């Protein structure tokens, strides 16, 4: 009998997204041995391996990638079916904190879908840097925070967001300048720290030509051709160029995106928005 347990599919997705069985176990709130056993059981039933297991990480096989596509769709459909039944009863208000670089790129489709499913739930978005949102989730000023993991802010792993160097196509040789002019977020930003660490490791001299807590501020300098900016890939507008090792710029460590919840968020509207965020951003 062909059977695909949704809980096991959630484990498959978690392993693929985290690249690590122990971290995946934390995501699905199961033991590492249980996750490993369930995956092996499914592989045995299918007669095909789903992951290539390395010494430090696991990656999906070609068959694993095929199953992942269906798994994400099936899990999303499950969530939609659940929401379609319960949504008439859900009312309330959710305050969520999101940094500019995620709010402008990742969240519009999520909030649009959520509002369509739960029209009686009011959503307020607080756009601040991750480091500024950390104390707000602790004191209950916000219900949820989807941000980069920083000191003082812990939560459930969502995904790793790649970082890139962004520049305007009109300033073709800007990346050749030394010291390299960069536009970065304010001190305390993980994106800033990752970028500067990569430049120092590569022994590339740089100068900070612009600092801002705002994504729009960084983009204005990039579009003016006055600096390159290290940004989350999701936040780079389509009209800008992505630079990297081909242009002599170092690779930047990715950002760890997490979802944190305040003690006041244990109520249905927050639960359902949190579930929607996890489902959408782990695709």
ABEGO torsion letter per residue (X at the ends): XBBBBAAAAAAAAAAAAAGBAAAAAAAAGBBAAAAAAAAAAAAAAAGBBABBBBAABBBBBAAAAAAAAAAAAAAAAAAAAAAAAAAAABBEBBBBBBBAAAAAAAAAAAAAAAAAABAABBBBBBBBBAAAAAAAAAAGABABBBBBBBBGBBBBBABBBBBBBBBBAABAAAAABOBBBBBBBBBGBAAAAAAAAAAAAAGBBBBBABBBABAAAAAAAAAAGABBBBBBAAABBAABBBBBAAAGBBBBBBBBBBBBBBAAABBAAAAAAAAAAAAAAAX
